[in-house]
């Protein structure tokens, strides 16, 4: 059974989501096939193209995460982002999440590595929230499309959300702060 600290076998954590996604995929391919207009072939081609485009980034993200887990001392990780890190760990998680480039194919594997390395629940919630809200790698596009003013307003208003989310998660589910 999966728990909040990432314990349990990776197979156990992935079995149910994999079965659900496989069922949805098979149903959608069958619907496309039986409609008889070739949607299933078009959808599968699109999926293959997306796979080839994202696979290198995904593999490299796993390598970086695995190497970070192997190279960073567990004691240091616990001190900086573990249960005893308190507010400091939550702030580190918020900033680190905002700095992680790329989409969920990068940020979630990095988050999983942090979780296995002993990150607290508050740090992890702050990390994922920081990635979703700050998104430093997306800022150039945001500024280019929406302008500096709106971008700065959004950042200013949402600046405290990841740390607050991390603090709440730690207080409600982590036990200590």
Buried (B, 14 or more C-beta within 10 A) or exposed (E): EBEEBBEEEEEEBEEEEEEEEEEEEEEEBEEBBEEEEEBBEEBBEEEEEEEEEBEEBBEEBBEBBEEBBEEBEEEEBBBBBBBEBBBEBBBBBBBBBBEBBBBEBBBBBBBBBBBBBBBBBBBBBBBBBBBBBBBBBBEEEBBEEEEEEEBEEEBEEEBEBBBBBBBBBBEEEBEEB
